[in-house]
Amino acid sequence: MTTLRLERVSKLYRATARGGGLTPALRKVSFDLRPGEVIALIGESGSGKTTIGKILLRLVQPTSGTVTFDGKDIASYSPRGLKDYYRHVQGVFQDPFSSYNPIYRADRVYDLVRESYFPKVGDKQWSAKVEQALDAVALNPADVLGKYPHQLSGGQQQRLLIARALLLDVKVLIADEIISMLDASTRVDVLNLLVKLKRQGLAILFITHDLSLGNYVSDRTIILRHGAIVEIGATEKIFGNPQHEYTRMLLSAVPELHKKWQHSPLGPVAASGSPEASPNGSVATALTRATMLDELTHAEQVVKRDLRAVLGGGQAVASGKSQVAVALEPPTLHEFEPDHLVADPE
């Protein structure tokens, strides 16, 4: 049974500078997240990881494609339906301190949940529910309740936010770089907590740029590059037998314990749409694929029209970290082995 599914989700942002064009953040991303499963979404900064998390939480709208929860398109939710959606789908983000108002006690986030979802629950019953959630994340209520955010460690703040999600009937947790700001000992505690929650049936999207952490905690792994999936499958297969050049490059860059760094230059990985990626060395030629997309949705037709208006042709605009234009069409995924798909080189 699938809990959350993305189908051909794309997102384009318009540059804020005057005369700026469109920057593709996601290119027709598709995958599903099932109960009791952890998916590691891995990629470098700017690859589109956080954009996927925001779309799943309906903080931003996709340019095209659909996101369904238990078979229903989340874009169709009424305000009441969206409130119920958030009862089941919650997010925890990279910087825990920014989730709190520093002038209020940290456990005020629980009061807000109570006001919205449990207004008729009595004080005694609510206190028991909070203590149960805190116990699930290995926190002593006496150590955290009634404290201001600055009086808590980063690990305590992050686990308080995970406990907030557990107060609801949460089925999916979007964990966006939730341990990148924590020290090593606290990281292990939070990772083990995620594993524990997974065993209880929670579906988790673990967004990270740290391959070792993704390997430690996940069942399946998605490698994202320039807004497109380049490799997806069972974690042991992705890490044990990587097939895409980009995945291999990421793995080769991971520091190894008890080994000194040695200079061994890596060969360049051609950027999407770069002259190296194009047979005749022309960026424009590589990008003309955007004019050949079939069965376009209405949103994609609008994007295609805007692209032509900006450049006079079916081209995406060069911008973002890569400084190259990228085509809207992602590379095609092929099955290398069961539960292991690899994209064509771009």
Stockholm file with secondary structure:
# STOCKHOLM 1.0

chainA/1-346         MTTLRLERVSKLYRATARGGGLTPALRKVSFDLRPGEVIALIGESGSGKTTIGKILLRLVQPTSGTVTFDGKDIASYSPRGLKDYYRHVQGVFQDPFSSYNPIYRADRVYDLVRESYFPKVGDKQWSAKVEQALDAVALNPADVLGKYPHQLSGGQQQRLLIARALLLDVKVLIADEIISMLDASTRVDVLNLLVKLKRQGLAILFITHDLSLGNYVSDRTIILRHGAIVEIGATEKIFGNPQHEYTRMLLSAVPELHKKWQHSPLGPVAASGSPEASPNGSVATALTRATMLDELTHAEQVVKRDLRAVLGGGQAVASGKSQVAVALEPPTLHEFEPDHLVADPE
#=GR chainA/1-346 SS CCSEEEEEEEEEEECSSTTCCEEEEEEEEEEEECTTCEEEEECCTTSSHHHHHHHHTTSSCCSEEEEEETTEEGGGCCHHHHHHHHHHEEEECSCGGGGSCTTSCTTHHHHHHHHHHCTTCCHHHHHHHHHHHHHHTTCCHHHHTTCCGGGSCHHHHHHHHHHHHHTSCCCEEEEESTTTTSCHHHHHHHHHHHHHHHHTTCEEEEEESCHHHHHHHCSEEEEEETTEEEEEEEHHHHHHSCCSHHHHHHHHTSCCTTCCCCCCCCCCCCCTTSGGGSTTSCHHHHHGGGGGCCSCCHHHHHHHHHHHHHHSSSCCCCBTTTTBCCCSSCCCEEEEETTEEEECCC
#=GC SS_cons         CCSEEEEEEEEEEECSSTTCCEEEEEEEEEEEECTTCEEEEECCTTSSHHHHHHHHTTSSCCSEEEEEETTEEGGGCCHHHHHHHHHHEEEECSCGGGGSCTTSCTTHHHHHHHHHHCTTCCHHHHHHHHHHHHHHTTCCHHHHTTCCGGGSCHHHHHHHHHHHHHTSCCCEEEEESTTTTSCHHHHHHHHHHHHHHHHTTCEEEEEESCHHHHHHHCSEEEEEETTEEEEEEEHHHHHHSCCSHHHHHHHHTSCCTTCCCCCCCCCCCCCTTSGGGSTTSCHHHHHGGGGGCCSCCHHHHHHHHHHHHHHSSSCCCCBTTTTBCCCSSCCCEEEEETTEEEECCC
//
